[in-house]
Amino acid sequence: MVLLSTTAPAQTESAASGPNDQISRLIQEREQLVRQYEDANAQRNALLANKPSKKDLQEVIDALKGIIRKDTEIVQALKATELRRTADIVTRQRLAEQQATVAQTDQSSTRQRFYDLESQIQNLQLRERKREKQLREYQAAAQEAEDARLSRELLAAGLALLCIGLLVYVLRLRQRASGAPARRKAKR
């Protein structure tokens, strides 16, 4: 689009200079015809008491007809130039409207894409919060399980120590009990 808009003025300027050159040429031709008219109108015949002859009058009429024809050509060239200028303005206006429509469409699609991306971001943030909450729940459950396992292990270790203590106590009692009859026999 930008390429079209940069080449259009160059084409318009070259097209505009052509009709202006043509109009200038037509105006110069008209000026020559006006000079011919003035020359023809200035001619006087001495034989006719300084009045123009029929031939002189015919030259004046022909010069005036040429001027009228040239004026018609100039008017037609001006109309054609104006039509080209109007067509160029309409073309530029349509191109500008088309570019504005494309810009509005681009803006709308960009805005829609922006809203879609914002929605995706919000969805991802919501998922992340859910995952973080779930992770915290899993970590709390893992910590509770670890605490329960640790308390069971401590209980088992405590019971094992108690059992060892009781075993040692039982063994000492047996030693005393087995050593006591030997002392009793010795005392007897």
C-alpha positions, 0 to 999 in steps of 0.5 A, a space after each residue: 500500500 505504501 508503495 502505491 501511495 508513493 508512486 501515485 503522486 509521481 504519476 500525477 505530476 507527470 500527467 498534470 504537466 502534460 495537460 499544462 503543456 498542451 494548454 500553454 501551447 494552445 494559448 500560444 497558438 491563440 495569441 498568434 491567431 489574435 496577432 493575425 486578427 489584429 494584422 488583418 483588422 489593421 489592413 486598409 485598402 487605399 482604394 476604398 478610402 481607407 476602408 477594409 476590402 472584402 478580402 480583408 474582412 474575410 481574413 478578419 472573419 477567418 482569424 476570429 473563427 480560428 480564435 473561437 476554435 482555439 478557445 473551444 480547444 482550450 476550454 476542452 483541454 481545461 475540461 479534460 484537465 479538470 476531469 483528470 484532476 477530479 479522477 485523480 482526487 477521487 482515486 486518491 480519496 478511495 486509496 485513502 479510504 481503503 488504507 483507512 479501512 485496512 488500518 481499522 481492520 488491522 487495529 481491530 484484529 490487533 486489539 482482538 489478538 491483544 484481548 485473546 492474549 490477555 485472556 490466555 495470560 489470565 488463564 495461565 495465571 489461574 492455572 499456576 495459582 491452582 498448581 501452587 495451591 495443589 503443590 502446597 497441599 501436597 507438600 503439607 500432606 508430605 510433611 504430615 506423612 513425614 511427621 507421622 513416619 518420624 513419630 512412628 520411628 521414634 515410637 519404634 526406637 523408644 519401644 526398641 530401647 524399652 525392650 532392650 532395657 527390659 531385656 537387660 533388666 530381665 538378664 540381670 534379674 536372671 543373673 541375680 536369680 541364678 547367682 542367688 541360689 549359688 550363694 544360698 547353697 554356699 551359705 548353707 
